[in-house]
Structures are given as structure tokens and as C-alpha cells.
Amino acid sequence: MQVNILREVSRTFALTIPMLNAPLIPVITDAYLFLRILDTIEDEEALDFEDQKKFIKIWTEVLRNPSCVPSFVQQILPLLTKSTKQAERLLVQDALALIERILQYDKAIQESIYRVGKVMGNGMLKFLERKGDDRVRTMQELEEYCYYVAGCVGEMLTEIFCFVGNFEQKKGALLKLSDDFGKGLQLTNILKDVEQDRKRGVEWIPLSLRSETGFKNLIDKTRNFLHKALDYICLLPTQERQIRRFCLVNTLLALSTLRTLSKGGKKISKFTLFAHLVVSKVACFSNRMVQWCKNV
């Protein structure tokens, strides 16, 4: 069930999560789906701020209070409209099974997922309270928002990778770059989806950057974040080939998306996607080749 839902809610992660080594695949899948329910609450157009606040606060505590999940599902399901994908409805419907799976993982993994859920949920509420052009006012606030919805996810992934892979000695250095890694991926998504978001009345780009020059500067800044993501990959142990490839493919896809956007395009071609999959198989073995990817 979770694999099918993942395929529908995120094509990119449905492609890259199976690249991880076997013990990590179910853990990272369930961690992503747990956080995806927060995205569903944030994106549902029919929910007013008070509803969003209520449901986000309930969901961020379900790992501490799993008994509240059936009530959560019963309350939120009837409120979901066509703005919520069918796969996300199924995810919410299956929420109790998701929580039961997470509670079977090691305590350290549970704590990491719980912590990032709290950070993300509280951060979302800070920005959801604002509307329209007032939602993100400055570049600093945009970076702050990206931390809440993606940078902290990079921290969670780092903690889980280090715990499961048993390379805790690398965690400090990796955590310093994991925030920028997440920000780079999130900013890429914001730039890619800017027209789609505007159609539904959501604006994530500050007014001062809504020009051709501002858009270009934002692309350049995002590219710098993704270059730090490549530095992050170089810090991962070379024997952790699957983790390195997972990170590398996500970064390459984002870099190619930025290149496409800078030329006025919409999305990368299937050929480019295939080429990145092939290159990543070899490049993940070598830090020199990973650094070469900054030319993408």
C-alpha cells in the first residue's frame, strides 16, 4: 500500500527511495509519508487556518498519542476536496497503519521523525497564518520557510542514515550541510511550480524577487545550495553507495530543472532523467565525479 501511495504523491522519491539499501527503504518511505500528511493539511484549499492549526497540532503528536489517529481521520477525511489527490486521501485513510509501522522502528528513528514533524508543523503554521503576497516577505523568510518544510527533513534523513549505517562519527559534519541540501530541493520545487501555485492563490516568492532578474538571482542562489548538497554527498562514506546515489540523483534532477527553468523551459526531458540515472551509478563511487556534477 505505502509503495503505491508514494508513487502517486511523489514521483521523484518513488524513483529514488528504492535506490537505498534494504533496511532504509521502508523507514524513509514511512517517514516521508508521515510528513506528507502535514503537506496535505497545508495544501487543502477548503481548510481555514483554524482547521489547519487543529489538524497539524493533532498530527504532530500522534507518535506520542496514537489513540487519537482514528478520530483525526474521521474528522479530516470529509473535509478534503478535489484539491487533495486521491492518493493523499488514501494516505490519510491509512494513517493508523502508518503510525503502527513507525512505532515498530527503533526508538532513535521514532524520535527523529517526531522531532522533524514538530518543527515542520510549527513552521507551517507560522506561514499559513499569513495570506497571499504577505505570506513570504523577504528572501530571509523564504529560506526560513524552506528550512521548516525541507531543511529539517535533511536533518532527519542525516540522523537516520547515520544511525542505520552506523557512521555516527560523520553526523556533525553532515548536519551542517543537510539544511542547505533540503533548502536547495525545496527552492527548486517552488521555482518549478510558481505558475501552478499562483493559479491557486499561493505565492512563495517575495515581491522583491518577482522580476526576470529576481528569478535569475533566485535560481543562482538555489544552485549554490545544491552545490552544497554535492559537498554533503562527498562526506558520506564511500561504501554507502546506495545512500550516495539516492542523494546524487535527487540533486542532479534539481540542478537540471534549474538549468531548464533558466532557459525558459518547464521540466527536464526523459532523456535527461535517464542520463542522470546512468551517470549516478558510476559517479556515486567517486568524490571527484560527484564534484564534477557541479557543472550540470
N, C-alpha and C positions, 0 to 999 in steps of 0.2 A: 504493500500500500504506500509506504513512505517514498519508495523509489518512483512510483508513478506520479505522486503529487509533486515531488521535487522536479521531475521532468517538465511538468506543466507550469510551475511557478518560477523556475529559473533554468533556462536552457544552458546558460554558461556553467553554473555549478553542477547541473546534471551531467554535463560533459566532463568536468574536471574532478569532481569528488571521487568518481570511480578510479581515478589515477592514483589515489592514495593507497598506502599499504592496508591490507585487510582489516586490522584492528581499528583503524581510524575511520573507515568508511561509514559504518552505522553511527558512530559518535558524532562526526562532523555533520552528517545528514540530519540527525535529530536536533543538534544544536542550531543548525540553520533554520529548520522548520519551526523550532521554538521561537526564534526571533522573527520569523516571517509572520507569525500571528500578530506581533506588535505592528508590523508593516501594514497588515490587513486592517487593523483598527485605525491606524493613521490615515490610510488612503480611502476608507469608506466614506463616500460623499454624504450619505444620509445621517451620519452621526454628528451631533453637535459637540461642542467642546466638553460639556459636562458628561456626555455619554463616553466620549473618548477617554476622559480623565478617569471615570469609574472603571471602565474595562481594562485600561492599561494598568491601573493600580492593582486590580484583581489578578491580572495575568502575571505581573512581575513577582507575585508572591505565591504562585501555585506550586512551586517546588518546595515551599515551606508548608503550604496548606493544600495538598492535592484533593482534599474532600470538597473543595469549592469548585472544582472543574465542571461537574455536571450542571451546576447552577449557572456558571459562566456561559456554557454552551447553550443552555436553554434560553438564556436572556438575549444573547447576541445574535444567534442564528436568524431569528425572524426580522432583525433589523438590517441584515445585509441585503443590498440591492444589486442591480446589474453592474454597478461599478466594481463589485468584487467578483473575481473569476470563480468559476465552478470549482476549480481545483482548490482554491483557498477556502471555499465553503466546506469542502470535504476535509480539508486540514483541520478546520475548527471543529467539525463534527467528530473527528478522530482524536481530539485533543487529550482525552483521558488516556488513551493507549500511548500517545506520545509521551506524556508525563510519566506513565508507568515504566516505559523503556528507559527514560533518562534517570529515573530513581534507581535503576539497576546498575548504573555505571559507578565507577569508583567515586568516592566522596570528593576527591580533588576536582574531578571533572564536573560533578554536580555544582560545586561551589563556583567554578569558573563560569558556567552557564548562568547560574543565578546572578552573579555579580554583573555580568555584561547586560543581562536583562534589566536589572535595576538602573544601570547607567543609561542604557538606551531609552527605556520608558520615561524616566525623569527628564532626559534631554528632549525627547519628542514633545512632551507636554509644554516645555518652555517655549517651543516654537509654534506649536499648534494653537496656543492662546492668541497668537497674532494672526492677522488675515491679510491676504493679497500682497501688495507691494511692501507692507510693513513687516512681513514675516522675517526676511533677512535683509538687514540694512547695510551691512558693510562686509568687506572681504573677511575680516576677522570673525564676524558672526557666521559667515558661510563655512569657514574652517571649523568653527565650534560645532555647528550642526553636523558636518561631515564626521567629526570625532564621535558624536553621540550615536550616529547610525552606522558607522563603518570603522572608524579608528579603534574604538573599543572592541569591535569584533576581531580586528587584527591582534589585539592583545589577548583575547580569549583563545584564538587559534594558536598563538605562540605558546601559551600556557599548556594547552592540550598536546601540541606537538612535542614539547619538551618533556612532558610527563610520560606520555605513551612511548616516545622514542628514547627516553632515558638519557637526554642530554641537557639536564638542568643547568650545567655549568655555562651553557650558551644563552640562557634565558635573559639575563640582564642586558646583554648587547642587542639581542633580537628585539626585546621590548622597546628599546629606544627608537627603532625604525618601524615597528609594527603599526604605530599610529599613522605615520605618513603613508605606509602601504595602503591602509584602509581608506585614507582620505583620497588618495590617487584614484582608486577604483570608484569611489562614490562620486567624485567630481566628474569623472568620465561619464558615468550614468546620467548625471544632471545635465551635462552638456549635450549628450546624445538625445535626451528626452525633453529638451527645453520646449519645443513646439507642442508636443503632446501634453505636457504639464500645463502650459498656458491655456490650452483648449478647455481644460477642466478647472481653470481659475486658480492654479497654483503657480507661484513664482519663487524660484530658489536663487536666482541670480540678482545681486544687489543692483539698484537702479544705476549706480555709477559705472557698472560694467556692461550695461545693455547697449553696446555700440560695437561696430566692427572691430575697433581697436581693443575695447574691453574684452570682447570674446576671444580675440587672439591672445591677449595677455593671460586670460584665464586658462587657455589651452597650454600656454608655456609653463604656467605655474603647476598645472596638473601633470605635465610631462616631467617636471622636476621631482614631484612626489613619486612618480612611477620609477624614476631612475633610482630613488632611494629604496624602492621595492626590490630592484635588482641587487642593490647592495645587501639588502636583507637576505636574499636568496644565497648570496655568497657566504654568509655567516652560518648557514645551515650546514651540518656535517655532510661531506660529500657522499657518505654511504647512505644517506637518507634520500636516495634518488627519487622515490615516489613523491615525497613532500616537496622536494625542489622542483620537480616537474609540474606538480599541481600549482605551485606559486608562479612558476615561469609562464605557463600557458595563460593564466589569468592576466598577468602583467603584459604579455605580448599582445593579447587581444585588445587590452585597453590602449596600449601605445598605437596600435594600428587604427583603432577607432579615432583617436585624436588626429592622426595623420589624415584620415578620410574626412573628418569634420573640417580640418584646416583647408582642405581643397574644395569644400562646398558639398561634399558627399553626405550620405545618411548612415550607411553601415558598411562594414567590411564585406568583401566577396567571399564566397565559399572556397575559392582557390586560396585566398589569404589564410582563411581558417585552417585549411588542410596543410598549408605550408608551415604554419606555426606548430601544428601537432607533430609534424615530421621533425622540424628543427629542434623542438623541445626535447625529443627523445635523446638527442646527442648532446645538446648544449647543457642539459642538467648535470652532466658529469664534470664539467669544467667551469671554474670561476672566470677564466679568461673569456670563454664563449658567452657566459651569462653577461659579463660586462660589455661585450660586443653588441649585445641586444639593445644597448642604449642608442644605437644607430637606427633602430626601427622607427 
